[in-house]
Amino acid sequence: MVARLVLVRHGETEWSKSGQHTGRTDIPLTDRGREEGLHVRDRLAGWTFGRVLSSPLSRALDTARLAGFGDDVETVEDLLEWDYGEYEGLTTADIRASRPRWSLWADGAPGGESAADVGTRVDGLLKELRDLEDDSLLFAHGHLLRVLAARWLGLTPADGRLFALDPATISILGYERETSVIDLWNSPCGEAS
C-alpha cells in the first residue's frame, strides 16, 4: 500500500467556464484548456506511472495528450463523467428554476445517474488500482473525481460534495500507514489556472 493515485481534472471547456453540467457531451478544450494541459505536463515532468488512465471523452484524453502521456494512456469507460441525463447542458440555476432545492448529490439526474451509481463505477476501478505497486495517473472529470476521492476515503459517494475541484488541477490520493488519505487536493497547474 505505497502506491498513490494522481488525479487530473481536464482543462477548461466552454461548458466548465459557464457552469453547465457536462456529462457525456464531448465538449472540446478551449484554447485556455489546451494551455492548461501543457501546464499539467510541467507539473508532472519526471514522474513515472505504472498506469495512465483517462476518460474516453476528448476533454480528458486531450489533457492527457497535452500533458505528455499520449503514448501511454488507456481509456477507461468507468472514468466517464456523471451521466446528467435530462440535466445535461443545464446550469444549477437553470435546474433550480423548476426544482428550487435540487442537489445533484442528493437527487441525482432524471434519466441519468445517482451518486450511488457513480460510486459503483469507481469502486471497481479503485479495487483494481489499490493492488498496484506503482503510482497511477488518472485524467477525468470534476464530479467523477470527487466521488472517487470520497470512496478512496471510505465515505459515501454523495460525500464527494465536500471536495471542490477546479479544471486543470492535480490531486493526490495516498496512504498514511494503512489509512487512505488525501495528500494533495485541487492544486492548480501553472499560470493559466
N, C-alpha and C positions, 0 to 999 in steps of 0.2 A: 504494500500500500504506500508506495512512494511516488507513483506517477500522478501528474496533475492534468487537469483539463484546462486548456486555454481557449476562451470563448471570444469570438469576434462578432460583434453585430455589424452587419453590412453598412456601407456608406450611404449617404443621403440619396433619397429619391424625391421626386416631386410630391408624392403622397406622404412620405415621412415628414417632409417640410410643412405640409398643410395640415397634418394631423389626421389624415384619412386612414381608416383601417385597411391595411394592405395584407391580405392573407395570401390567396393563391393567384391573384392577378400578377402577371410577370412584368412589373414596372422596372425600367432600367435605372441605373445610377445617373444622377445629374453630373455635370462637369465637376462640381464640388465633391460629389460622391466618389468619382474616379480619382480625384486628387487625394481624398482621404484614404483610398485604398493604397496609394503609394506611401502615405504616412504610416499605415499599418506595416508595410514592408520594412520601413526603417525601424520600427519598434521591435519587430520580430527577427531582425538580422542576427545571424549567428546561432539561432535557436534551432535545434533539431527535434523532430517529432516522429514517433513511431507510426502514427496515423494522422492524416489530414482529411477531414470530412467536411462536406458542405451540403447545404440545401441545394436541390437542383434548380431553384429559381435564379434567374440571371443576376439579380442584385447581390446575392450572396456569392454565387460562383464567380462573378466578375471581380468582386472584392478579393476573393482567394487568389485569382489570377494576378491581379494588380499587386497583391502582397508578395508575389513571387512563388506561389505554391501550385501553379497551374499544371506542372508535370506530375505532382504527387496527389492531387486532390481526388477523393472518391465522393460521388454524390450519393446521398442517403435520404430516402423519402421521409424517414422519421424526423428529419430536421426541417421539413416544410413548416412554414408559419401556421399559426392557429387558423383554422378554416372559419371565417367570419360569416359564411352563409349569406343571408339577406342583408347583412350589415357591411358587406364588402364595399369599400369605397366611401363609406359614410364616416363623418367625424362623430365623436361622442356627443357634441352639441346637436348634431342632426338627429341622432337616435333619441336623445333625451327630450326632444321636442314632442315626441309622442309617448315616450316611456321615461318620465322625469327621474326616476330613481334607478335607472338601469345601470348595472355594473357588469362588465364582461366577466369579471372573476366570479361573481355570484350567479349570474343569469345565463352566461354563455351567449351563443348567437343562434337565432332560429335558422334552421336549415344548415347549420354549421356544427361546430364543436363546443363542448363544455370544457372547463378547466380539467375535469377528471379525464376526459378523452385525450387531451394533450398530455396529461400526466402519464397515462398508459403508454403513449407513444415513446416518451422519453425514458420511462423506466426500463424498457428493454434495452435501449441503447446504453444507458448508464451501467446496467448489469454487465454488458459486454466490455465497456471501456474500463471499468473498475479492475478488471482482471489483467490489464496490460501492465507491463513493467516500464514502458516509456511514456512520456507525455504525449497527449493527443491535442490536436488543434481543430476547433470546430468553427465554421463560418455559418451563421444563421441569422435569425430574426429576433426582434425585441421581445415579444410576448413568449415565444417558444423558449428562448434562453432564460427568461425569468422563471418559467415553470421548471426548467431543467435545474436551475440553481436551487429552487425550493426543494425539489426531490433529492438533490445531492445532499442537502442538509437534513433530510428526513421529515421535511414539512409537507403539508398538503399542497397539491398543485395550485389551489387558489391563493396560497401564501406567496406566490410569485408576485402578487400585487405589492408586496413590500419592497421590491427591488427595482427602482427606476433604472432605465438603461437607454442611453443615447446612441444614435448612429455612430459608427466608426470608433467604437470603444473596445478596449480589451479588458477582460475579467479573467481571473484565475481561481479555479476551484482546486483545493488540495486537502491535505491532512495535517492535523496536529496530533502526533502519535497515531492512534487509531480512529480519531474523531474527524469526520468530514467538516471542512471549514471553507470559508471564503478567504483566499489570500489577497485578492485584489478585486475591486469592483468598479466598473463604469469609468475606467481610466481613458481619457481622450488621447487620440493619436495625432500629434503634430498641431501645427498652427491652424489647419483647416477645420478642426473640430470645435 
